[in-house]
Amino acid sequence: MDKYFRNNEILDGNLEENLVMMDIQKGKYFSLNPVGKRIWEMIEQPKSFDEITDLLQSEFEVTLEQCRSEVIEFLAKMEKSGIIKKE
């Protein structure tokens, strides 16, 4: 089963409730809302898709279907941007 983890070359910092990130090599900035920020925190250690969605469901009021759909989309965008990786 695939596990998602952070790209260690990404710098991050808090800005109010959000997280701002910078890919130094590409010179690109990113901003994450509180849910994206929480996923980033979770994957400090590699986590599977199911582990991520189970944790989010226990912390936020969201249906399983909505959670899975939004996490799939979020992880795909983050992986495409090179912010996270999959092992």
C-alpha positions in Angstrom: 0.0 0.0 0.0 1.3 3.4 -1.0 2.3 5.9 1.8 2.5 9.6 1.4 5.2 11.7 2.9 6.6 15.2 2.8 9.2 16.4 0.3 12.0 17.5 2.8 13.1 20.2 0.4 9.9 22.2 1.1 10.2 25.0 3.7 7.0 25.7 5.7 5.7 28.2 8.2 2.4 29.1 9.9 0.5 32.2 8.9 -2.5 32.5 11.2 -4.6 29.3 10.7 -2.9 28.5 7.3 0.4 27.1 6.3 2.7 28.7 3.7 5.3 26.7 1.9 8.1 27.3 -0.5 9.8 25.0 -2.9 13.3 26.6 -3.0 14.4 24.7 -6.1 11.4 25.8 -8.1 10.9 29.2 -6.5 7.2 28.5 -5.9 5.1 29.4 -3.0 2.0 27.4 -1.8 -0.6 28.1 0.9 -2.6 25.4 2.7 -5.9 25.9 4.5 -6.4 24.3 8.0 -7.3 20.9 6.6 -4.4 20.9 4.2 -2.2 22.0 7.0 -3.4 19.1 9.1 -2.6 16.6 6.3 0.9 18.1 6.0 1.4 17.6 9.8 0.1 14.0 9.6 2.5 13.0 6.8 5.6 14.1 8.7 5.8 10.3 9.1 4.6 8.4 6.0 0.9 7.6 6.1 -1.4 5.6 3.8 -4.5 7.1 2.2 -6.7 5.2 4.7 -4.7 6.4 7.7 -5.0 10.0 6.5 -8.8 9.8 5.9 -9.4 7.9 9.2 -7.6 10.6 11.1 -9.4 13.5 9.3 -12.8 11.9 9.9 -12.0 11.6 13.6 -11.1 15.3 13.8 -13.5 17.0 11.4 -17.2 16.7 10.7 -17.2 15.3 7.2 -18.8 12.3 5.5 -16.6 9.4 4.5 -17.4 10.0 0.8 -16.6 13.7 1.0 -13.4 13.1 2.9 -12.1 10.5 0.6 -13.0 12.5 -2.5 -11.3 15.7 -1.3 -8.2 13.9 0.1 -7.7 12.1 -3.3 -7.8 15.4 -5.1 -5.6 17.2 -2.6 -2.9 14.4 -2.5 -2.9 14.3 -6.4 -2.3 18.1 -6.6 0.3 18.0 -3.9 2.1 15.1 -5.5 2.0 16.7 -9.0 3.5 19.9 -7.5 6.3 17.9 -5.9 5.3 18.9 -2.4 4.6 15.4 -1.3 5.9 12.0 -2.4 4.6 8.5 -2.5 6.5 5.4 -1.5 
